[in-house]
Amino acid sequence: MINSNQWRKNGRYLVFILLFLSFFITGGCSANHGCLGPGSNGGGRTALPIDADDLAAFIQSVKPVYGQADNHYRLGRFFQKQGRHAIAVDEFLKYLALDSGNAKAFNALGVSYDFLGNYPLAMAAYNEALVLKPRCAHILNNMGLLPII
């Protein structure tokens, strides 16, 4: 037999579980106002559109912290994935100015030059990558995809 204290304790758990389930069934937060509600930070406000040229100018103006060349490589890969290869080339060149011994950066530079149609510079970048990492399959594959000049 269950006494009244156990019923109260079990009843609290039941109420908590029902509230928890109803939160997820109804979608939790309002689509219009977010979880924070109107007037609070993020509550229904939309972000202002950012012009692509303004974004590129801002990223170009950011100065790297000394010794963190990887940030340029990551930015270059980010712009490559967006198809913005001219900016990616700039970032890879900044990276290579700080660390010229990375085959991945030369390969990525070659890929961006390839997409820009600058095949001689793409071949030169791939060759530099091969000097650092001879017989690397993906570098050789990228070189093989270049049109015959």
N, C-alpha and C positions, 0 to 999 in steps of 0.2 A: 504494500500500500504506500502511496506517495503522500507525504505530509504537505502542509500548505507552504512551507519555506521552499521545498523543492519545486512546487508549482510556480511560485514567484520567480525563482531563479531560472527555471526552464522557460517561463513566459517571457523573461527579458531577452533570452537568447533567440526565441522565436520572433519577437518584435524586431530585434536587430537584423536577423536574417531576412525578414520580409522587407524591411526598409532597404537593406543592401541590394536585394534582388530587384526591387522596384526602381531603384536608381539606375541600374543597368538596363532594365527592360525599357524604361522611358527614354533612354539615351543620356541620362545624367544631366548634362549641361544644355542650356538652350543654345540653339545654333546661332541665334542673333546676338546673344549677349555674352556667351562664354561662361565659364565657371565663376568669374569674378563679378559679374553683374554690370549693369550700365553705369557709366561714370567712373568706373575704376580702371586701373591700368589694363588695357586689353579688352575691356568690356564692350564689344560691339564696334570698336573703332577699327577703321581700315588703314593700312599702311599707305603712305604716299608713294606714287609710282616713281621709280628711279630711272632716269635716262641712262642708257647703256654707255654713252660717251662720258657722262659724269662719273659713273662707276669705274670705268677704265682709268679716267684721270685720277680718281682718288687712289686706286690701287697702285698706280704708277708713282704716286707721290709718297707712299708709305716707305719709310726707311727701314731696312732690316736691322735687327739687333745683331751686333758683331758676333760672328761665330755660328749663326743660324742660317746657313745657306739653304738648308732643306726647305725653308719657307718658300723660296723662289721656285724650287722644283715642284712643290705641291701646288703653288699657284699656276705654274705652267701646265701641269696635268689637269687642273681644274678648267683652265681655258681651252685646252685641247678637247676635253669632253664636251664643251659647249660649241666646238667648231670655230673658235676664235683664235686661229693659229698665229696671226701676226703678234698678238699680245703674248701668246705662249712662247714664241721665239724669243721675245724680249726677256721673259722670265728665265728661260733656260740659259740664255747668254749671261744673265746676271749670276745665275747659279754657277756656271762654268768659270766665270771670272774669279769666284771665291774658291771653287773646288774643281780643278780641271782633270781629276782622276776618276770620274764616275762614268762608266760605260752606259748606264741607264739614262743619264742626262743627255749624252751625245746621241743615243738612239732616239730618245723623245724629240730632240732637236731635229733630227733627220726626218722624223715622221711629220712634224709641223712644216718643215721646208717642202716635203713631198706634197702635202695638201695644198700648199701655196703655189705649187708648180715650179719651184726653184730647185730643179733636179740636180744641178751641179753642187749646190751647197748641201743638199740632202745626201748625196753620195759622199761628200767630204766628211759630213758628220757621222755617217755610218762607218766610214773607214777609220775615223778616230775611235769609235766605239769598238771596232774589231781589234785595234792595236791594244786597247786595254783589256779586252775579253775575247781572245781569239776563238774562232769556231763556235761562237754563240749562235744557236739555231734561230732565235727570233730576229737577231740583227741580220743574219744572212738571208732570212726570209724577206725582211723589209727591203734589203738591197735588190733581191730578185724581183720584187714587184715594181721597181722603178722602170720607166720606159727607157728604151735604148736611146742614148743621146747621140 
